[in-house]
Amino acid sequence: MHRLAFAVLVPAVVLLPGCLAKTALDVVTAPVKVVSKGVDLATTSQSEADEKRGREIRKQEERLAKLERLYEKQLDECEAGSRRSCDDARDTYAEMQQIIPTIPAPPEGD
């Protein structure tokens, strides 16, 4: 019986300090990990900001293209004599003029 207890206790004594050291290390580094994770979540990397801006520009370009198609259709109907289409075309044109300055010019190589 003493040999069995000795066989169990010796490995436990050898392994336990390592386990305690690991736990102590985890406890000490936990606040640093939490703070750094919070900072990472709170900040936006440059590539994330670029991707977000690219998505915004694409949405604006898509909206402008849709408005241009609508404007052409409204102008055709206006020329055909529809007074309401003339008013709608004027409103659509005004919205297009608001969007155009927000879209950057394409690079010169394109």
C-alpha positions in Angstrom: 0.0 0.0 0.0 2.8 2.4 0.8 4.5 1.7 -2.4 1.3 2.5 -4.4 0.8 5.8 -2.5 4.5 6.6 -3.1 4.1 5.8 -6.8 1.2 8.2 -7.1 2.5 11.0 -4.9 6.0 11.3 -6.5 4.7 12.1 -10.0 2.1 14.4 -8.5 4.7 16.3 -6.6 6.8 16.7 -9.7 3.9 17.7 -12.0 2.1 19.9 -9.5 4.6 22.8 -9.4 4.4 23.1 -13.2 0.6 23.2 -13.0 0.7 25.9 -10.4 3.2 27.9 -12.3 1.1 27.7 -15.4 -2.0 28.8 -13.5 -0.1 31.7 -11.9 1.2 32.7 -15.3 -2.4 32.6 -16.7 -3.7 34.7 -13.8 -0.9 37.3 -14.2 -1.3 37.6 -18.0 -5.1 37.5 -18.1 -5.6 41.3 -17.6 -3.1 42.1 -20.3 -4.8 39.7 -22.7 -8.2 41.2 -21.9 -7.1 44.8 -22.4 -5.2 44.0 -25.6 -8.3 42.2 -27.0 -10.5 45.2 -26.1 -8.1 47.6 -27.8 -8.0 45.4 -30.9 -11.8 45.3 -31.0 -12.1 49.0 -30.5 -9.6 50.0 -33.2 -9.9 49.6 -37.0 -6.9 48.6 -39.0 -6.0 50.5 -42.1 -6.9 47.6 -44.3 -10.3 47.3 -42.6 -10.9 51.0 -43.1 -9.9 50.7 -46.8 -12.3 47.8 -47.3 -15.1 49.7 -45.7 -14.4 52.8 -47.8 -14.3 50.6 -50.9 -17.7 49.1 -50.1 -19.2 52.6 -49.5 -17.8 53.8 -52.9 -19.2 50.8 -54.7 -22.6 51.4 -53.1 -22.5 55.0 -54.2 -21.5 54.0 -57.7 -24.3 51.5 -57.9 -26.8 54.0 -56.7 -25.6 56.6 -59.2 -25.9 54.1 -62.1 -29.4 53.2 -61.0 -30.3 56.9 -60.9 -28.8 57.5 -64.3 -30.9 54.8 -65.8 -34.0 56.2 -64.1 -33.2 59.7 -65.2 -32.9 58.6 -68.9 -36.2 56.9 -68.7 -37.8 59.9 -67.1 -36.4 62.2 -69.7 -37.8 60.0 -72.5 -41.2 60.1 -70.8 -40.9 63.9 -70.3 -40.1 64.4 -74.0 -43.2 62.3 -74.8 -45.3 64.9 -72.9 -45.5 63.6 -69.3 -45.3 66.6 -67.0 -44.9 64.4 -63.9 -41.9 62.7 -65.5 -40.3 66.1 -66.1 -40.6 66.9 -62.4 -39.3 63.4 -61.4 -36.4 63.8 -63.7 -35.5 67.1 -62.1 -35.6 65.5 -58.6 -33.5 62.5 -59.9 -30.9 64.9 -61.4 -30.6 66.8 -58.1 -30.0 63.5 -56.2 -27.4 62.5 -58.8 -25.6 65.9 -58.3 -25.4 65.2 -54.6 -23.9 61.8 -55.1 -21.3 62.7 -57.8 -18.9 64.7 -55.5 -18.7 61.8 -53.0 -17.3 59.4 -55.6 -13.5 59.7 -56.1 -12.1 60.0 -59.6 -10.7 56.8 -61.0 -6.9 56.4 -61.1 -5.3 57.7 -64.4 -4.2 54.3 -65.5 -7.8 53.1 -66.0 
